[in-house]
């Protein structure tokens, strides 16, 4: 761990109604009472529950983010939401380029770059997700893939905006599989991501960028992952749906 912000993020994906969102956040609040943590704790419910989430999280220290956002501000784009709409709700964070969006919804490095540019024109903190699939890891191309994804996503970021970008390394083979990356694999991948950022924006910008690890994070493996020098937080899927296990992860992160 360096001096970078620690973030413990819960990506709820396609789970929980608005009322389940409220009860989970209230339960999380109860579990976090009295727990001193240096981390920013953020949950990412589906769009329709964001307003409820903001309301339930008020005064708790828990922050709320969206799972995606479009790059245009208004117009004939059925089904989309804009950065200004999310900001108006009082949101703090947005996920970009999650591998599930890449796999199922046609997301590419180029569309991630467009979304990121729109986000950086506003006030949200983007968490840009990258990660290799199993075949890429097994064929030894992880480094190339991560470099391509980082360069592709960050290519239009102005130098004075890089300090607002958070990265997440999510190896696709570790997502929802129970196969967490070993702390060493995670640390090596984070180092590669940091090198790509350094090549684009300089070493000190890279050293200040928080990089989260995601992929089968659980209360039992959080502390060892977080003890790695390049791991600045975790992006949790399944284990964030239960307030008890997510609170345990926050506790384990220190
Ligand atoms: P799991 O924690 O369920 O593996 O999901 C990780 C993830 O995709 C978080 O964005």
Boltz pocket constraint, residues with backbone or C-beta under 6 A from the ligand:
constraints:
  - pocket:
      binder: B
      contacts: [[A, 11], [A, 98], [A, 170], [A, 174], [A, 175], [A, 176], [A, 177], [A, 178], [A, 214], [A, 215], [A, 216], [A, 217], [A, 235], [A, 236], [A, 237], [A, 238], [A, 239]]
      max_distance: 6.0
